[in-house]
Amino acid sequence: MIIRAEGLVKTYVMGATTVRALDGVDLDIDEGEMVAISGPSGSGKSTLMHILGCLDRPDSGRYVLAGEDVSSLSRNRLAEIRNRRIGFVFQTFNLLPRLRALENVELPLLYAGHGSAKDRAAEALRTVGLEDRMHHRPTQLSGGQRQRVAVARALITDPAILLADEPTGNLDSRTGDEILTLLETLNAAGRTIIIVTHEVDVAGRCRRQVHMRDGRVVDGAKQS
């Protein structure tokens, strides 16, 4: 078991209104699974993603990541765990336009104080099939190529978990299919993949689907 969430609650105060974004979420994910977390807008899937990715903490409940209870850790400690265990892929790619692909992929290790990481960045780009685009800037790449750079950047720290937030949302159907195939290949190699999506066909590519509504998991909380 790489992820165990028990009774997660998260509320937000918006003016005079209190929104219960997560309302007692239970969720288990085994190492090596490929899981989709889906649901309509306002279902709580983005809030759950932020907690599973150690970007935020629950108000109450328990979150155990790779055997460690991270529910109430400090933000600095959460950042350390996040940088070591989790890679992120976002819908908008989040690449720096003035940097070449190789330099964008290097960034997580440079921020962590590892010095030059060009060899590892080059290997990550080879893994996603972009060895011939290492020195191109994002504006010189197609949408699918930019997302592959983002996947390579997520992989450079060798995380146990790859968390993808709407990874095909800005791509046409053919390119989106290529990115999903890449994620399936990474999963087949042993990586745990979690995809947050509202798209039924994207969720259908995952071996397991977790459905959310009104801040709760309504189906798929535990592997059958």
C-alpha positions as CSV (number, residue, x, y, z in Angstrom):
1,M,0.0,0.0,0.0
2,I,1.6,3.3,-1.1
3,I,-1.4,5.5,-0.3
4,R,-3.9,5.2,2.5
5,A,-6.3,8.1,3.2
6,E,-8.8,7.8,6.1
7,G,-11.6,10.2,6.8
8,L,-10.0,13.2,5.0
9,V,-11.9,16.4,5.6
10,K,-11.1,19.8,4.1
11,T,-13.1,23.0,4.3
12,Y,-12.7,26.4,2.8
13,V,-14.3,29.6,4.0
14,M,-15.6,31.8,1.2
15,G,-17.0,35.0,2.6
16,A,-20.0,33.9,4.8
17,T,-20.0,30.4,3.3
18,T,-18.1,27.4,4.4
19,V,-17.5,24.8,1.7
20,R,-16.7,21.3,2.7
21,A,-14.5,20.3,-0.2
22,L,-13.7,16.9,1.2
23,D,-16.2,15.2,3.5
24,G,-14.6,12.1,5.0
25,V,-12.7,10.6,2.1
26,D,-11.3,7.1,2.4
27,L,-9.0,5.8,-0.3
28,D,-6.4,3.1,-0.7
29,I,-3.9,2.9,-3.6
30,D,-1.4,0.1,-4.0
31,E,2.1,0.5,-5.4
32,G,2.1,0.1,-9.2
33,E,-1.6,0.9,-9.8
34,M,-2.9,3.2,-12.5
35,V,-5.9,5.0,-11.0
36,A,-8.2,7.7,-12.3
37,I,-9.9,10.1,-9.9
38,S,-12.9,11.5,-11.7
39,G,-16.0,13.5,-11.0
40,P,-17.8,16.7,-12.0
41,S,-16.7,20.2,-11.2
42,G,-16.9,20.8,-7.4
43,S,-16.7,17.1,-6.6
44,G,-13.5,17.5,-4.6
45,K,-11.1,15.8,-6.9
46,S,-8.7,18.7,-7.2
47,T,-8.7,19.2,-3.4
48,L,-7.9,15.5,-3.0
49,M,-5.2,15.8,-5.6
50,H,-3.5,18.6,-3.6
51,I,-3.6,16.5,-0.4
52,L,-2.4,13.3,-2.1
53,G,0.4,15.4,-3.7
54,C,1.5,16.9,-0.4
55,L,0.6,20.4,-1.7
56,D,-1.9,20.8,1.2
57,R,-2.9,19.2,4.5
58,P,-6.4,18.0,5.5
59,D,-8.2,19.7,8.4
60,S,-8.8,16.2,9.9
61,G,-8.3,12.6,8.9
62,R,-5.2,10.6,8.3
63,Y,-3.0,10.4,5.2
64,V,-0.3,7.7,5.1
65,L,2.2,8.0,2.2
66,A,4.6,5.1,1.7
67,G,4.2,4.1,5.4
68,E,4.6,7.6,6.8
69,D,1.7,9.6,8.3
70,V,2.0,13.0,6.6
71,S,-1.3,14.4,7.7
72,S,0.0,17.1,10.0
73,L,3.6,17.6,8.9
74,S,4.9,21.1,8.5
75,R,4.9,22.7,5.0
76,N,8.7,22.4,4.8
77,R,8.6,18.7,5.6
78,L,5.8,18.1,3.2
79,A,7.8,19.8,0.5
80,E,10.8,17.5,1.2
81,I,8.5,14.4,0.9
82,R,6.8,15.8,-2.2
83,N,10.1,16.4,-4.0
84,R,11.3,13.0,-3.2
85,R,8.3,10.8,-3.8
86,I,5.9,12.6,-6.2
87,G,6.2,13.8,-9.8
88,F,3.6,16.2,-11.2
89,V,2.2,16.6,-14.7
90,F,-0.2,19.5,-15.3
91,Q,-2.7,20.4,-18.0
92,T,-0.9,23.6,-18.8
93,F,2.6,22.1,-19.0
94,N,4.1,24.8,-16.7
95,L,7.3,25.0,-18.7
96,L,9.6,28.1,-18.6
97,P,9.5,29.6,-22.2
98,R,13.0,30.9,-22.2
99,L,14.6,27.6,-21.2
100,R,15.3,24.8,-23.6
101,A,13.7,21.4,-23.0
102,L,16.8,20.0,-21.3
103,E,17.0,23.0,-19.0
104,N,13.3,22.7,-18.1
105,V,13.7,19.0,-17.2
106,E,16.8,19.8,-15.1
107,L,15.0,22.3,-12.8
108,P,13.7,20.0,-10.0
109,L,17.2,18.7,-9.3
110,L,18.7,22.2,-9.6
111,Y,16.2,23.5,-7.1
112,A,17.1,20.6,-4.8
113,G,20.8,21.7,-4.9
114,H,22.1,18.8,-7.0
115,G,24.1,21.0,-9.3
116,S,24.3,20.1,-13.0
117,A,21.8,17.4,-13.9
118,K,22.1,17.5,-17.7
119,D,22.9,13.7,-18.0
120,R,19.8,12.8,-16.0
121,A,17.7,15.3,-17.9
122,A,18.8,13.9,-21.2
123,E,18.0,10.4,-20.1
124,A,14.5,11.5,-18.9
125,L,13.9,13.0,-22.3
126,R,15.0,9.9,-24.0
127,T,12.5,7.9,-21.9
128,V,9.7,10.0,-23.3
129,G,11.0,9.9,-26.9
130,L,12.3,13.4,-27.2
131,E,16.0,12.9,-27.5
132,D,15.9,14.9,-30.8
133,R,14.2,17.9,-29.2
134,M,16.5,18.5,-26.1
135,H,17.6,21.9,-27.3
136,H,14.3,23.2,-28.5
137,R,12.4,25.8,-26.5
138,P,8.7,25.3,-25.6
139,T,7.5,27.6,-28.4
140,Q,9.3,25.4,-30.9
141,L,7.5,22.3,-29.7
142,S,4.0,20.9,-30.3
143,G,1.5,20.6,-27.5
144,G,2.2,16.8,-27.2
145,Q,6.0,17.4,-27.2
146,R,5.6,20.0,-24.4
147,Q,3.6,17.6,-22.4
148,R,6.3,15.0,-22.9
149,V,8.9,17.5,-21.6
150,A,6.6,17.9,-18.6
151,V,6.5,14.2,-18.0
152,A,10.3,14.0,-18.3
153,R,10.6,16.8,-15.7
154,A,8.3,14.9,-13.4
155,L,10.4,11.7,-13.8
156,I,13.9,13.2,-13.2
157,T,13.7,12.8,-9.4
158,D,12.7,9.1,-9.9
159,P,9.4,9.5,-7.9
160,A,7.4,6.5,-6.8
161,I,4.2,8.3,-7.8
162,L,3.3,10.3,-10.9
163,L,0.3,12.5,-10.3
164,A,-1.2,13.9,-13.5
165,D,-3.8,16.6,-13.4
166,E,-5.9,16.6,-16.6
167,P,-2.8,15.7,-18.6
168,T,-4.7,15.6,-21.9
169,G,-6.9,18.7,-21.3
170,N,-5.0,21.0,-23.7
171,L,-4.3,18.4,-26.4
172,D,-6.2,17.1,-29.4
173,S,-7.5,13.5,-29.2
174,R,-4.6,11.9,-31.1
175,T,-1.9,13.6,-29.1
176,G,-3.8,13.0,-25.9
177,D,-3.9,9.3,-26.8
178,E,-0.1,9.4,-27.2
179,I,0.4,10.9,-23.8
180,L,-1.9,8.3,-22.2
181,T,0.0,5.5,-23.9
182,L,3.2,7.0,-22.5
183,L,1.7,7.0,-19.0
184,E,0.6,3.4,-19.5
185,T,4.2,2.4,-20.5
186,L,5.5,4.1,-17.3
187,N,2.9,2.3,-15.3
188,A,3.9,-1.1,-16.9
189,A,7.5,-0.4,-15.8
190,G,6.3,-0.2,-12.1
191,R,5.4,3.5,-11.6
192,T,2.2,4.3,-9.7
193,I,0.1,6.6,-11.8
194,I,-2.8,8.7,-10.5
195,I,-4.7,10.7,-13.1
196,V,-7.2,13.4,-12.1
197,T,-9.7,13.9,-14.9
198,H,-13.3,14.8,-15.8
199,E,-13.0,13.0,-19.1
200,V,-14.7,9.6,-19.2
201,D,-12.5,8.2,-22.0
202,V,-9.3,9.2,-20.1
203,A,-10.6,7.6,-16.9
204,G,-11.4,4.5,-19.0
205,R,-7.8,4.0,-19.9
206,C,-6.9,3.4,-16.2
207,R,-7.1,0.0,-14.6
208,R,-9.2,1.4,-11.7
209,Q,-11.6,4.3,-11.5
210,V,-12.3,6.3,-8.3
211,H,-15.5,8.4,-8.6
212,M,-16.2,11.5,-6.5
213,R,-19.3,13.5,-5.8
214,D,-19.9,16.3,-3.3
215,G,-16.6,15.8,-1.5
216,R,-16.9,12.0,-1.1
217,V,-15.7,8.9,-2.9
218,V,-18.8,7.2,-4.1
219,D,-17.1,4.3,-6.0
220,G,-13.7,2.7,-6.2
221,A,-12.2,3.6,-2.8
222,K,-10.6,0.2,-2.4
223,Q,-9.2,-2.1,-5.1
224,S,-11.6,-5.0,-5.7
